[in-house]
């Protein structure tokens, strides 16, 4: 079956690889192992460029992904959001305290628009969605309603984050819903060094 994979990068990071040694992941290899019977046409990875000390690590990872022809990267952005402190003890002591929190923007919209466009362009028969975000439910519902012959399979990246494990709305919207398996992550890593195709070496970050 002609399939395209859509990866919610933030959900994937916090639900699958955060705190593990498996962040240097070759998505092409991983999803080939996960879906061996599928004709994988593309793997679309949606993320945003982080700020701070881990940005060089992410930059190297995106360079590594660029060496795999089936992987396509779409970047959103982070925006600082002003948040009021509601936790004790700061919430109980006037005046009100606020702090800035980075919030990823556009990722869910980019995924939804791309999935719907791919459906209308008949680019695949099966949508493999890796996310637990209920904001994607309308796109999944639209695809299933407009294109009943197509199938939406959802993998929830939740084994590292039980808060996301429910994702009840998204599970119910899909044709098939499963928890993303983590047991093959270690088998799908990029080598510590690889050629970028232009004579340069991409090196796995020593700590990440």
N, C-alpha and C positions, 0 to 999 in steps of 0.2 A: 504494500500500500504506500502511495506517495505521501510522505510525511514531512512536516516542518516543525522544528522545536523552537519554542519561545521561552526564554529564560528571564525571569524577574531577578536581576542581579542582587538587589538588596535582600529579597526574601531568601534567595539561594545562599548568600553569604551567612546570614544569621541563622538559617535553619539547617545548613548542611556542613559548612567548612570552618566557621569561626571557632577559634581555639583548637583546631586540629592541624596536623602537618600536611594537609591535603589541599591547600589553596592553589598550588601550582598545577591546576587541573586542565588537562586536554579535553575540552568538551566534545570534540569530534570522537575521540576514542571512547569516552564515557558513554555517550548516547548510542554509539554503535554497539557497545556491549550490552546496554540496557534494552535496546530495541533491535535485536539481530535480524528479525524478519521484515523490518520496515525498509523501504527505499527512502533513506534520509536525503532530502533535497537541499536542506539548509538548516543551520542552527543559528538562531537570532538571539543575541545576548544584549539585554537592555540594562544600562547602568549609568552612573554619573561619576565624574572625576572628583575624587575626594580631595580634601585639603589636609595639610598637616604632615607629620613625619612619615606616614605610610604612602604618600602619593608616589614616590619613586618605585615602590613595590608594585603598585597598581599599574604604573606606566610600563614596567617590564612585563607584567602579565598580559596587558593589552597587546604589546609587541609580540609576545609568544602566540597569542590567539590569532594574530594577523598572518601567521605562517600556515594556518589551517584553512584551506580555500572555502570550505563549507560554512565557516563561522563568520557571521556578520555582526558588527558591533554598532549599536545605536546609543548615543550619549544624551542623557538629560543633563540636569544640573542640580547643585545644592543651593538652597536659599536659606539665609538666616531668618529664623522665626522668633519673635519675642514671646517668651512664655512666662506666665505668672507662677511663682512658687506656691504650690498648694500643699506641700508636705510640712510636717512639723519638724523642728520648732519654728522655721522661718515664717510659716503662714500665720502663726499665732502672735507674732511680734511685729506691730506696725513700725514703719510704713510698709506697704506691700513691696515685695522684692521680685524682680524680673531678671531673667537671664536669656541669652541667645542660644538657640538650638538649631543646628543645621538640619534642614528637611529636604529630602530628595523630591524633586519636581519633575513632572512630565513622563516618568517611566511607565506608570500604568496607562496613561493616555497613549503613549507611543506603542505599547504592546497592543492595546485594544484596536487602535487605528490600523496597525499593520496586519493584525489577524483578519479584520473585516475586509481590508483591501485584498489580502491574499485569497480570501473566500470568493469575492466577486471576480477576481482575475483567474479563478480556478487554478491556482498555483499548487494546490495539494488536495488530497482526499482526507487527510487526518492532521489534526492540530495537537501537538504535544505541548501542553502548557505547564511550565514549572513555576508555580506561585501558590500562595495562599491568600492573595489579596481579593477581598470581596468586591473591590471596585471593578474587577474584570468580569463580574457576573453578567452585566448587560451585553457585553460583546459576545460572550459564550452563548447567551440566550438567543441573540440575534442570528448568529451563525447556525445554530441548531434549528431555528424557526425557518430561516430563509433557505437553508441548504440541508434538508433532512438526510440526504444521502452521505453527507460528510460527518466525521466523527471527531469529537473533542475529548482528549484524554488529559486529565489533570494529575500532576504529581505534586504533592504538598511537601516542601522541604521543611520538615518539622521535627526531625529526630534530635536536633541539637537545641530546639526551642519549643517546649511543650505548649507555650502560650498560643503558638500558631497551629497546633496540631488539629484543632477542630476544623476551621475553614469550612463550616457546615454549608454555607450558601454556595460556595464554589464547588464543593463536592457534589451537591445536589444538582447544580446546573450542568455538569459534565456528563457525557455518556459513560465514562469510566473514571474513577478517582482512586488514587493510591497514594501512599506515603512514599516519598522518594527514598530509594534504598541507598545506603551509604557504604555497604560492604565492598563495592567495587571502586570506590574513590581511589584507594591506594594503587590499584592496578591501572589507573588511567592518568597518571601524572606525566607531564612533560619531562624530558631529561634535564639534568641540572644545567646543561648548556646546549643551545641549539643555534643553528645558522638562520639569520633572518631573510636569507635569499639574496641579499645584496653584499655578502661578504663580511657582515658584522655578526658578532656573537651576542646572543641574548643569554643572560645569566640569572638563574633563580636567586632571588634575594636571600641572604643568609638567615635573616630573621623576619618573620611576618606574622 
